[in-house]
Amino acid sequence: MCLAVPVRVERLLDNEMAVVEMDGLRKEISLALVDGVREGDYVILHVGYALTRLDPEEAERTLALFAELANRLDDLGEVRP
């Protein structure tokens, strides 16, 4: 199963690429599908591509829900990827 997740753009690169931060990890992604992305923006990431920009408050709420889900899975003894 694939999941689209909010990520914060840390640094813009050449060729419509950017470095994003996701749960402490940094990854290079493509911005080819989204115009006007700036450093500090949140985008929805899916299979290496930013799909849309996201309001920071909505991004933070979504990330908090993902963190809560991960904690509950830990409490149940589920294996996290």
PyMOL Python script that loads the backbone (N, CA, C, O; Angstrom):
from pymol import cmd

cmd.read_pdbstr("""\
ATOM      1  N   MET A   1       0.845  -1.165   0.000  1.00  0.00           N
ATOM      2  CA  MET A   1       0.000   0.000   0.000  1.00  0.00           C
ATOM      3  C   MET A   1       0.897   1.236   0.000  1.00  0.00           C
ATOM      4  O   MET A   1       1.906   1.286   0.703  1.00  0.00           O
ATOM      5  N   CYS A   2       0.521   2.206  -0.779  1.00  0.00           N
ATOM      6  CA  CYS A   2       1.233   3.482  -0.831  1.00  0.00           C
ATOM      7  C   CYS A   2       0.440   4.530  -0.068  1.00  0.00           C
ATOM      8  O   CYS A   2      -0.789   4.493  -0.021  1.00  0.00           O
ATOM      9  N   LEU A   3       1.159   5.449   0.520  1.00  0.00           N
ATOM     10  CA  LEU A   3       0.534   6.486   1.313  1.00  0.00           C
ATOM     11  C   LEU A   3       1.143   7.825   0.932  1.00  0.00           C
ATOM     12  O   LEU A   3       2.364   7.937   0.820  1.00  0.00           O
ATOM     13  N   ALA A   4       0.321   8.830   0.734  1.00  0.00           N
ATOM     14  CA  ALA A   4       0.808  10.187   0.496  1.00  0.00           C
ATOM     15  C   ALA A   4       0.902  10.887   1.846  1.00  0.00           C
ATOM     16  O   ALA A   4      -0.042  10.847   2.635  1.00  0.00           O
ATOM     17  N   VAL A   5       2.037  11.527   2.115  1.00  0.00           N
ATOM     18  CA  VAL A   5       2.269  12.124   3.425  1.00  0.00           C
ATOM     19  C   VAL A   5       2.739  13.570   3.296  1.00  0.00           C
ATOM     20  O   VAL A   5       3.368  13.937   2.303  1.00  0.00           O
ATOM     21  N   PRO A   6       2.432  14.390   4.303  1.00  0.00           N
ATOM     22  CA  PRO A   6       2.945  15.757   4.295  1.00  0.00           C
ATOM     23  C   PRO A   6       4.424  15.770   4.682  1.00  0.00           C
ATOM     24  O   PRO A   6       4.847  15.060   5.594  1.00  0.00           O
ATOM     25  N   VAL A   7       5.191  16.580   3.980  1.00  0.00           N
ATOM     26  CA  VAL A   7       6.610  16.758   4.288  1.00  0.00           C
ATOM     27  C   VAL A   7       6.942  18.240   4.167  1.00  0.00           C
ATOM     28  O   VAL A   7       6.278  18.978   3.439  1.00  0.00           O
ATOM     29  N   ARG A   8       7.964  18.662   4.880  1.00  0.00           N
ATOM     30  CA  ARG A   8       8.395  20.064   4.854  1.00  0.00           C
ATOM     31  C   ARG A   8       9.579  20.207   3.909  1.00  0.00           C
ATOM     32  O   ARG A   8      10.536  19.436   3.984  1.00  0.00           O
ATOM     33  N   VAL A   9       9.516  21.191   3.022  1.00  0.00           N
ATOM     34  CA  VAL A   9      10.607  21.455   2.078  1.00  0.00           C
ATOM     35  C   VAL A   9      11.722  22.178   2.832  1.00  0.00           C
ATOM     36  O   VAL A   9      11.537  23.288   3.329  1.00  0.00           O
ATOM     37  N   GLU A  10      12.873  21.531   2.905  1.00  0.00           N
ATOM     38  CA  GLU A  10      14.023  22.096   3.607  1.00  0.00           C
ATOM     39  C   GLU A  10      14.890  22.949   2.686  1.00  0.00           C
ATOM     40  O   GLU A  10      15.370  24.012   3.080  1.00  0.00           O
ATOM     41  N   ARG A  11      15.087  22.471   1.449  1.00  0.00           N
ATOM     42  CA  ARG A  11      15.993  23.164   0.531  1.00  0.00           C
ATOM     43  C   ARG A  11      15.559  22.918  -0.901  1.00  0.00           C
ATOM     44  O   ARG A  11      15.245  21.788  -1.276  1.00  0.00           O
ATOM     45  N   LEU A  12      15.542  23.969  -1.698  1.00  0.00           N
ATOM     46  CA  LEU A  12      15.256  23.839  -3.125  1.00  0.00           C
ATOM     47  C   LEU A  12      16.548  23.524  -3.864  1.00  0.00           C
ATOM     48  O   LEU A  12      17.603  24.080  -3.558  1.00  0.00           O
ATOM     49  N   LEU A  13      16.455  22.630  -4.837  1.00  0.00           N
ATOM     50  CA  LEU A  13      17.596  22.232  -5.654  1.00  0.00           C
ATOM     51  C   LEU A  13      17.318  22.594  -7.108  1.00  0.00           C
ATOM     52  O   LEU A  13      16.225  23.051  -7.443  1.00  0.00           O
ATOM     53  N   ASP A  14      18.303  22.391  -7.960  1.00  0.00           N
ATOM     54  CA  ASP A  14      18.112  22.598  -9.395  1.00  0.00           C
ATOM     55  C   ASP A  14      17.173  21.541  -9.967  1.00  0.00           C
ATOM     56  O   ASP A  14      16.881  20.535  -9.320  1.00  0.00           O
ATOM     57  N   ASN A  15      16.708  21.786 -11.187  1.00  0.00           N
ATOM     58  CA  ASN A  15      15.919  20.814 -11.955  1.00  0.00           C
ATOM     59  C   ASN A  15      14.623  20.393 -11.268  1.00  0.00           C
ATOM     60  O   ASN A  15      14.247  19.221 -11.305  1.00  0.00           O
ATOM     61  N   GLU A  16      13.941  21.354 -10.639  1.00  0.00           N
ATOM     62  CA  GLU A  16      12.645  21.097  -9.993  1.00  0.00           C
ATOM     63  C   GLU A  16      12.720  19.999  -8.931  1.00  0.00           C
ATOM     64  O   GLU A  16      11.810  19.180  -8.799  1.00  0.00           O
ATOM     65  N   MET A  17      13.801  19.999  -8.191  1.00  0.00           N
ATOM     66  CA  MET A  17      13.991  19.039  -7.108  1.00  0.00           C
ATOM     67  C   MET A  17      14.094  19.793  -5.788  1.00  0.00           C
ATOM     68  O   MET A  17      14.356  20.996  -5.765  1.00  0.00           O
ATOM     69  N   ALA A  18      13.885  19.070  -4.691  1.00  0.00           N
ATOM     70  CA  ALA A  18      13.995  19.663  -3.359  1.00  0.00           C
ATOM     71  C   ALA A  18      14.406  18.589  -2.365  1.00  0.00           C
ATOM     72  O   ALA A  18      14.234  17.394  -2.606  1.00  0.00           O
ATOM     73  N   VAL A  19      14.947  19.036  -1.252  1.00  0.00           N
ATOM     74  CA  VAL A  19      15.210  18.161  -0.116  1.00  0.00           C
ATOM     75  C   VAL A  19      14.092  18.411   0.883  1.00  0.00           C
ATOM     76  O   VAL A  19      13.805  19.555   1.235  1.00  0.00           O
ATOM     77  N   VAL A  20      13.461  17.330   1.339  1.00  0.00           N
ATOM     78  CA  VAL A  20      12.393  17.429   2.327  1.00  0.00           C
ATOM     79  C   VAL A  20      12.789  16.666   3.581  1.00  0.00           C
ATOM     80  O   VAL A  20      13.666  15.803   3.557  1.00  0.00           O
ATOM     81  N   GLU A  21      12.118  17.009   4.680  1.00  0.00           N
ATOM     82  CA  GLU A  21      12.340  16.323   5.943  1.00  0.00           C
ATOM     83  C   GLU A  21      11.079  15.559   6.297  1.00  0.00           C
ATOM     84  O   GLU A  21       9.967  16.083   6.228  1.00  0.00           O
ATOM     85  N   MET A  22      11.282  14.291   6.682  1.00  0.00           N
ATOM     86  CA  MET A  22      10.160  13.427   7.028  1.00  0.00           C
ATOM     87  C   MET A  22      10.564  12.570   8.224  1.00  0.00           C
ATOM     88  O   MET A  22      11.351  11.634   8.089  1.00  0.00           O
ATOM     89  N   ASP A  23      10.021  12.899   9.389  1.00  0.00           N
ATOM     90  CA  ASP A  23      10.292  12.132  10.608  1.00  0.00           C
ATOM     91  C   ASP A  23      11.791  12.017  10.886  1.00  0.00           C
ATOM     92  O   ASP A  23      12.286  10.955  11.265  1.00  0.00           O
ATOM     93  N   GLY A  24      12.504  13.130  10.691  1.00  0.00           N
ATOM     94  CA  GLY A  24      13.936  13.156  10.954  1.00  0.00           C
ATOM     95  C   GLY A  24      14.807  12.698   9.803  1.00  0.00           C
ATOM     96  O   GLY A  24      16.032  12.796   9.883  1.00  0.00           O
ATOM     97  N   LEU A  25      14.211  12.202   8.740  1.00  0.00           N
ATOM     98  CA  LEU A  25      14.961  11.756   7.565  1.00  0.00           C
ATOM     99  C   LEU A  25      14.862  12.801   6.471  1.00  0.00           C
ATOM    100  O   LEU A  25      13.839  13.471   6.326  1.00  0.00           O
ATOM    101  N   ARG A  26      15.938  12.936   5.698  1.00  0.00           N
ATOM    102  CA  ARG A  26      15.921  13.856   4.560  1.00  0.00           C
ATOM    103  C   ARG A  26      15.945  13.052   3.269  1.00  0.00           C
ATOM    104  O   ARG A  26      16.603  12.017   3.171  1.00  0.00           O
ATOM    105  N   LYS A  27      15.202  13.558   2.272  1.00  0.00           N
ATOM    106  CA  LYS A  27      15.062  12.845   1.005  1.00  0.00           C
ATOM    107  C   LYS A  27      14.924  13.860  -0.118  1.00  0.00           C
ATOM    108  O   LYS A  27      14.316  14.915   0.064  1.00  0.00           O
ATOM    109  N   GLU A  28      15.487  13.545  -1.278  1.00  0.00           N
ATOM    110  CA  GLU A  28      15.296  14.380  -2.461  1.00  0.00           C
ATOM    111  C   GLU A  28      14.016  13.955  -3.165  1.00  0.00           C
ATOM    112  O   GLU A  28      13.765  12.767  -3.366  1.00  0.00           O
ATOM    113  N   ILE A  29      13.199  14.959  -3.542  1.00  0.00           N
ATOM    114  CA  ILE A  29      11.941  14.682  -4.241  1.00  0.00           C
ATOM    115  C   ILE A  29      11.813  15.599  -5.446  1.00  0.00           C
ATOM    116  O   ILE A  29      12.549  16.578  -5.577  1.00  0.00           O
ATOM    117  N   SER A  30      10.881  15.278  -6.318  1.00  0.00           N
ATOM    118  CA  SER A  30      10.595  16.101  -7.493  1.00  0.00           C
ATOM    119  C   SER A  30       9.465  17.082  -7.190  1.00  0.00           C
ATOM    120  O   SER A  30       8.461  16.730  -6.571  1.00  0.00           O
ATOM    121  N   LEU A  31       9.657  18.324  -7.645  1.00  0.00           N
ATOM    122  CA  LEU A  31       8.618  19.351  -7.543  1.00  0.00           C
ATOM    123  C   LEU A  31       7.991  19.630  -8.901  1.00  0.00           C
ATOM    124  O   LEU A  31       7.285  20.626  -9.061  1.00  0.00           O
ATOM    125  N   ALA A  32       8.237  18.765  -9.883  1.00  0.00           N
ATOM    126  CA  ALA A  32       7.809  19.010 -11.263  1.00  0.00           C
ATOM    127  C   ALA A  32       6.298  19.182 -11.411  1.00  0.00           C
ATOM    128  O   ALA A  32       5.846  19.815 -12.365  1.00  0.00           O
ATOM    129  N   LEU A  33       5.514  18.635 -10.495  1.00  0.00           N
ATOM    130  CA  LEU A  33       4.055  18.689 -10.615  1.00  0.00           C
ATOM    131  C   LEU A  33       3.416  19.860  -9.870  1.00  0.00           C
ATOM    132  O   LEU A  33       2.205  20.064  -9.957  1.00  0.00           O
ATOM    133  N   VAL A  34       4.228  20.632  -9.137  1.00  0.00           N
ATOM    134  CA  VAL A  34       3.684  21.703  -8.296  1.00  0.00           C
ATOM    135  C   VAL A  34       4.462  22.998  -8.546  1.00  0.00           C
ATOM    136  O   VAL A  34       5.691  23.011  -8.478  1.00  0.00           O
ATOM    137  N   ASP A  35       3.754  24.066  -8.831  1.00  0.00           N
ATOM    138  CA  ASP A  35       4.385  25.368  -9.054  1.00  0.00           C
ATOM    139  C   ASP A  35       4.484  26.163  -7.758  1.00  0.00           C
ATOM    140  O   ASP A  35       3.655  26.020  -6.860  1.00  0.00           O
ATOM    141  N   GLY A  36       5.506  26.997  -7.678  1.00  0.00           N
ATOM    142  CA  GLY A  36       5.599  27.988  -6.614  1.00  0.00           C
ATOM    143  C   GLY A  36       5.973  27.486  -5.243  1.00  0.00           C
ATOM    144  O   GLY A  36       5.703  28.166  -4.253  1.00  0.00           O
ATOM    145  N   VAL A  37       6.585  26.318  -5.145  1.00  0.00           N
ATOM    146  CA  VAL A  37       6.980  25.788  -3.839  1.00  0.00           C
ATOM    147  C   VAL A  37       8.211  26.553  -3.349  1.00  0.00           C
ATOM    148  O   VAL A  37       9.147  26.804  -4.107  1.00  0.00           O
ATOM    149  N   ARG A  38       8.188  26.916  -2.070  1.00  0.00           N
ATOM    150  CA  ARG A  38       9.299  27.633  -1.445  1.00  0.00           C
ATOM    151  C   ARG A  38       9.828  26.833  -0.267  1.00  0.00           C
ATOM    152  O   ARG A  38       9.149  25.953   0.262  1.00  0.00           O
ATOM    153  N   GLU A  39      11.046  27.153   0.134  1.00  0.00           N
ATOM    154  CA  GLU A  39      11.603  26.526   1.330  1.00  0.00           C
ATOM    155  C   GLU A  39      10.694  26.829   2.512  1.00  0.00           C
ATOM    156  O   GLU A  39      10.245  27.962   2.687  1.00  0.00           O
ATOM    157  N   GLY A  40      10.425  25.811   3.320  1.00  0.00           N
ATOM    158  CA  GLY A  40       9.537  25.953   4.467  1.00  0.00           C
ATOM    159  C   GLY A  40       8.104  25.539   4.189  1.00  0.00           C
ATOM    160  O   GLY A  40       7.331  25.313   5.120  1.00  0.00           O
ATOM    161  N   ASP A  41       7.740  25.436   2.909  1.00  0.00           N
ATOM    162  CA  ASP A  41       6.393  24.979   2.555  1.00  0.00           C
ATOM    163  C   ASP A  41       6.227  23.506   2.892  1.00  0.00           C
ATOM    164  O   ASP A  41       7.199  22.754   2.962  1.00  0.00           O
ATOM    165  N   TYR A  42       4.988  23.113   3.099  1.00  0.00           N
ATOM    166  CA  TYR A  42       4.639  21.702   3.216  1.00  0.00           C
ATOM    167  C   TYR A  42       4.020  21.260   1.901  1.00  0.00           C
ATOM    168  O   TYR A  42       3.253  21.998   1.282  1.00  0.00           O
ATOM    169  N   VAL A  43       4.361  20.047   1.482  1.00  0.00           N
ATOM    170  CA  VAL A  43       3.769  19.453   0.286  1.00  0.00           C
ATOM    171  C   VAL A  43       3.315  18.042   0.628  1.00  0.00           C
ATOM    172  O   VAL A  43       3.790  17.433   1.587  1.00  0.00           O
ATOM    173  N   ILE A  44       2.389  17.539  -0.173  1.00  0.00           N
ATOM    174  CA  ILE A  44       1.994  16.135  -0.064  1.00  0.00           C
ATOM    175  C   ILE A  44       2.933  15.341  -0.959  1.00  0.00           C
ATOM    176  O   ILE A  44       3.042  15.616  -2.153  1.00  0.00           O
ATOM    177  N   LEU A  45       3.615  14.351  -0.377  1.00  0.00           N
ATOM    178  CA  LEU A  45       4.593  13.530  -1.087  1.00  0.00           C
ATOM    179  C   LEU A  45       4.013  12.154  -1.369  1.00  0.00           C
ATOM    180  O   LEU A  45       3.464  11.500  -0.482  1.00  0.00           O
ATOM    181  N   HIS A  46       4.146  11.726  -2.618  1.00  0.00           N
ATOM    182  CA  HIS A  46       3.715  10.382  -3.009  1.00  0.00           C
ATOM    183  C   HIS A  46       4.704   9.848  -4.034  1.00  0.00           C
ATOM    184  O   HIS A  46       4.928  10.473  -5.071  1.00  0.00           O
ATOM    185  N   VAL A  47       5.285   8.713  -3.752  1.00  0.00           N
ATOM    186  CA  VAL A  47       6.267   8.017  -4.596  1.00  0.00           C
ATOM    187  C   VAL A  47       7.304   8.967  -5.201  1.00  0.00           C
ATOM    188  O   VAL A  47       7.607   8.892  -6.391  1.00  0.00           O
ATOM    189  N   GLY A  48       7.842   9.858  -4.367  1.00  0.00           N
ATOM    190  CA  GLY A  48       8.932  10.720  -4.796  1.00  0.00           C
ATOM    191  C   GLY A  48       8.536  12.026  -5.448  1.00  0.00           C
ATOM    192  O   GLY A  48       9.402  12.807  -5.841  1.00  0.00           O
ATOM    193  N   TYR A  49       7.239  12.279  -5.573  1.00  0.00           N
ATOM    194  CA  TYR A  49       6.751  13.503  -6.215  1.00  0.00           C
ATOM    195  C   TYR A  49       5.880  14.304  -5.253  1.00  0.00           C
ATOM    196  O   TYR A  49       5.036  13.747  -4.551  1.00  0.00           O
ATOM    197  N   ALA A  50       6.096  15.616  -5.231  1.00  0.00           N
ATOM    198  CA  ALA A  50       5.172  16.504  -4.533  1.00  0.00           C
ATOM    199  C   ALA A  50       3.927  16.621  -5.393  1.00  0.00           C
ATOM    200  O   ALA A  50       4.021  16.894  -6.590  1.00  0.00           O
ATOM    201  N   LEU A  51       2.755  16.415  -4.790  1.00  0.00           N
ATOM    202  CA  LEU A  51       1.498  16.471  -5.537  1.00  0.00           C
ATOM    203  C   LEU A  51       0.794  17.811  -5.397  1.00  0.00           C
ATOM    204  O   LEU A  51       0.140  18.269  -6.334  1.00  0.00           O
ATOM    205  N   THR A  52       0.922  18.445  -4.231  1.00  0.00           N
ATOM    206  CA  THR A  52       0.274  19.733  -3.985  1.00  0.00           C
ATOM    207  C   THR A  52       0.900  20.378  -2.762  1.00  0.00           C
ATOM    208  O   THR A  52       1.486  19.697  -1.920  1.00  0.00           O
ATOM    209  N   ARG A  53       0.773  21.695  -2.670  1.00  0.00           N
ATOM    210  CA  ARG A  53       1.183  22.378  -1.447  1.00  0.00           C
ATOM    211  C   ARG A  53       0.084  22.190  -0.407  1.00  0.00           C
ATOM    212  O   ARG A  53      -1.077  21.953  -0.743  1.00  0.00           O
ATOM    213  N   LEU A  54       0.468  22.299   0.848  1.00  0.00           N
ATOM    214  CA  LEU A  54      -0.459  22.045   1.946  1.00  0.00           C
ATOM    215  C   LEU A  54      -0.328  23.156   2.980  1.00  0.00           C
ATOM    216  O   LEU A  54       0.777  23.604   3.286  1.00  0.00           O
ATOM    217  N   ASP A  55      -1.457  23.592   3.510  1.00  0.00           N
ATOM    218  CA  ASP A  55      -1.481  24.580   4.575  1.00  0.00           C
ATOM    219  C   ASP A  55      -0.678  24.042   5.764  1.00  0.00           C
ATOM    220  O   ASP A  55      -0.859  22.887   6.147  1.00  0.00           O
ATOM    221  N   PRO A  56       0.206  24.859   6.357  1.00  0.00           N
ATOM    222  CA  PRO A  56       1.034  24.369   7.470  1.00  0.00           C
ATOM    223  C   PRO A  56       0.230  23.808   8.640  1.00  0.00           C
ATOM    224  O   PRO A  56       0.629  22.807   9.236  1.00  0.00           O
ATOM    225  N   GLU A  57      -0.890  24.433   8.974  1.00  0.00           N
ATOM    226  CA  GLU A  57      -1.701  23.927  10.091  1.00  0.00           C
ATOM    227  C   GLU A  57      -2.279  22.555   9.770  1.00  0.00           C
ATOM    228  O   GLU A  57      -2.296  21.671  10.627  1.00  0.00           O
ATOM    229  N   GLU A  58      -2.748  22.375   8.551  1.00  0.00           N
ATOM    230  CA  GLU A  58      -3.276  21.071   8.147  1.00  0.00           C
ATOM    231  C   GLU A  58      -2.170  20.022   8.141  1.00  0.00           C
ATOM    232  O   GLU A  58      -2.384  18.885   8.561  1.00  0.00           O
ATOM    233  N   ALA A  59      -0.996  20.404   7.668  1.00  0.00           N
ATOM    234  CA  ALA A  59       0.139  19.478   7.650  1.00  0.00           C
ATOM    235  C   ALA A  59       0.493  19.040   9.064  1.00  0.00           C
ATOM    236  O   ALA A  59       0.699  17.852   9.313  1.00  0.00           O
ATOM    237  N   GLU A  60       0.567  19.988   9.990  1.00  0.00           N
ATOM    238  CA  GLU A  60       0.911  19.654  11.379  1.00  0.00           C
ATOM    239  C   GLU A  60      -0.142  18.754  12.019  1.00  0.00           C
ATOM    240  O   GLU A  60       0.200  17.827  12.753  1.00  0.00           O
ATOM    241  N   ARG A  61      -1.419  19.018  11.747  1.00  0.00           N
ATOM    242  CA  ARG A  61      -2.490  18.155  12.280  1.00  0.00           C
ATOM    243  C   ARG A  61      -2.350  16.733  11.734  1.00  0.00           C
ATOM    244  O   ARG A  61      -2.476  15.759  12.476  1.00  0.00           O
ATOM    245  N   THR A  62      -2.092  16.627  10.443  1.00  0.00           N
ATOM    246  CA  THR A  62      -1.956  15.308   9.824  1.00  0.00           C
ATOM    247  C   THR A  62      -0.752  14.567  10.386  1.00  0.00           C
ATOM    248  O   THR A  62      -0.842  13.378  10.690  1.00  0.00           O
ATOM    249  N   LEU A  63       0.377  15.263  10.527  1.00  0.00           N
ATOM    250  CA  LEU A  63       1.570  14.632  11.087  1.00  0.00           C
ATOM    251  C   LEU A  63       1.334  14.198  12.531  1.00  0.00           C
ATOM    252  O   LEU A  63       1.831  13.152  12.948  1.00  0.00           O
ATOM    253  N   ALA A  64       0.585  14.982  13.294  1.00  0.00           N
ATOM    254  CA  ALA A  64       0.259  14.604  14.672  1.00  0.00           C
ATOM    255  C   ALA A  64      -0.604  13.343  14.701  1.00  0.00           C
ATOM    256  O   ALA A  64      -0.417  12.484  15.563  1.00  0.00           O
ATOM    257  N   LEU A  65      -1.537  13.230  13.773  1.00  0.00           N
ATOM    258  CA  LEU A  65      -2.369  12.021  13.694  1.00  0.00           C
ATOM    259  C   LEU A  65      -1.532  10.800  13.333  1.00  0.00           C
ATOM    260  O   LEU A  65      -1.733   9.724  13.897  1.00  0.00           O
ATOM    261  N   PHE A  66      -0.589  10.956  12.394  1.00  0.00           N
ATOM    262  CA  PHE A  66       0.299   9.843  12.044  1.00  0.00           C
ATOM    263  C   PHE A  66       1.130   9.422  13.255  1.00  0.00           C
ATOM    264  O   PHE A  66       1.319   8.229  13.490  1.00  0.00           O
ATOM    265  N   ALA A  67       1.629  10.393  14.027  1.00  0.00           N
ATOM    266  CA  ALA A  67       2.420  10.085  15.219  1.00  0.00           C
ATOM    267  C   ALA A  67       1.575   9.351  16.254  1.00  0.00           C
ATOM    268  O   ALA A  67       2.039   8.396  16.876  1.00  0.00           O
ATOM    269  N   GLU A  68       0.332   9.799  16.438  1.00  0.00           N
ATOM    270  CA  GLU A  68      -0.570   9.132  17.377  1.00  0.00           C
ATOM    271  C   GLU A  68      -0.842   7.692  16.940  1.00  0.00           C
ATOM    272  O   GLU A  68      -0.847   6.780  17.767  1.00  0.00           O
ATOM    273  N   LEU A  69      -1.063   7.492  15.661  1.00  0.00           N
ATOM    274  CA  LEU A  69      -1.285   6.147  15.140  1.00  0.00           C
ATOM    275  C   LEU A  69      -0.067   5.265  15.383  1.00  0.00           C
ATOM    276  O   LEU A  69      -0.205   4.118  15.808  1.00  0.00           O
ATOM    277  N   ALA A  70       1.124   5.792  15.117  1.00  0.00           N
ATOM    278  CA  ALA A  70       2.351   5.022  15.337  1.00  0.00           C
ATOM    279  C   ALA A  70       2.496   4.646  16.809  1.00  0.00           C
ATOM    280  O   ALA A  70       2.882   3.520  17.123  1.00  0.00           O
ATOM    281  N   ASN A  71       2.191   5.573  17.708  1.00  0.00           N
ATOM    282  CA  ASN A  71       2.277   5.281  19.144  1.00  0.00           C
ATOM    283  C   ASN A  71       1.288   4.202  19.555  1.00  0.00           C
ATOM    284  O   ASN A  71       1.618   3.329  20.357  1.00  0.00           O
ATOM    285  N   ARG A  72       0.092   4.256  19.017  1.00  0.00           N
ATOM    286  CA  ARG A  72      -0.910   3.233  19.353  1.00  0.00           C
ATOM    287  C   ARG A  72      -0.502   1.864  18.818  1.00  0.00           C
ATOM    288  O   ARG A  72      -0.710   0.846  19.479  1.00  0.00           O
ATOM    289  N   LEU A  73       0.076   1.842  17.626  1.00  0.00           N
ATOM    290  CA  LEU A  73       0.569   0.575  17.090  1.00  0.00           C
ATOM    291  C   LEU A  73       1.688   0.026  17.959  1.00  0.00           C
ATOM    292  O   LEU A  73       1.757  -1.179  18.198  1.00  0.00           O
ATOM    293  N   ASP A  74       2.575   0.916  18.439  1.00  0.00           N
ATOM    294  CA  ASP A  74       3.631   0.487  19.358  1.00  0.00           C
ATOM    295  C   ASP A  74       3.029  -0.112  20.625  1.00  0.00           C
ATOM    296  O   ASP A  74       3.499  -1.136  21.119  1.00  0.00           O
ATOM    297  N   ASP A  75       1.989   0.530  21.148  1.00  0.00           N
ATOM    298  CA  ASP A  75       1.335   0.039  22.361  1.00  0.00           C
ATOM    299  C   ASP A  75       0.724  -1.345  22.149  1.00  0.00           C
ATOM    300  O   ASP A  75       0.675  -2.151  23.077  1.00  0.00           O
ATOM    301  N   LEU A  76       0.263  -1.619  20.938  1.00  0.00           N
ATOM    302  CA  LEU A  76      -0.337  -2.913  20.624  1.00  0.00           C
ATOM    303  C   LEU A  76       0.704  -3.965  20.268  1.00  0.00           C
ATOM    304  O   LEU A  76       0.377  -5.139  20.092  1.00  0.00           O
ATOM    305  N   GLY A  77       1.964  -3.536  20.161  1.00  0.00           N
ATOM    306  CA  GLY A  77       3.023  -4.467  19.807  1.00  0.00           C
ATOM    307  C   GLY A  77       3.104  -4.748  18.323  1.00  0.00           C
ATOM    308  O   GLY A  77       3.727  -5.727  17.910  1.00  0.00           O
ATOM    309  N   GLU A  78       2.483  -3.902  17.515  1.00  0.00           N
ATOM    310  CA  GLU A  78       2.543  -4.073  16.064  1.00  0.00           C
ATOM    311  C   GLU A  78       3.927  -3.675  15.565  1.00  0.00           C
ATOM    312  O   GLU A  78       4.585  -2.809  16.142  1.00  0.00           O
ATOM    313  N   VAL A  79       4.349  -4.309  14.502  1.00  0.00           N
ATOM    314  CA  VAL A  79       5.633  -3.989  13.884  1.00  0.00           C
ATOM    315  C   VAL A  79       5.457  -2.765  13.009  1.00  0.00           C
ATOM    316  O   VAL A  79       4.563  -2.718  12.163  1.00  0.00           O
ATOM    317  N   ARG A  80       6.316  -1.772  13.214  1.00  0.00           N
ATOM    318  CA  ARG A  80       6.284  -0.564  12.389  1.00  0.00           C
ATOM    319  C   ARG A  80       7.277  -0.716  11.252  1.00  0.00           C
ATOM    320  O   ARG A  80       8.359  -1.275  11.431  1.00  0.00           O
ATOM    321  N   PRO A  81       6.901  -0.212  10.074  1.00  0.00           N
ATOM    322  CA  PRO A  81       7.846  -0.285   8.940  1.00  0.00           C
ATOM    323  C   PRO A  81       9.040   0.608   9.159  1.00  0.00           C
ATOM    324  O   PRO A  81       9.929   0.669   8.310  1.00  0.00           O
TER     325      PRO A  81
END
""", "prot")
cmd.dss("prot")
cmd.show_as("cartoon", "prot")
cmd.util.cbc("prot")
cmd.orient("prot")
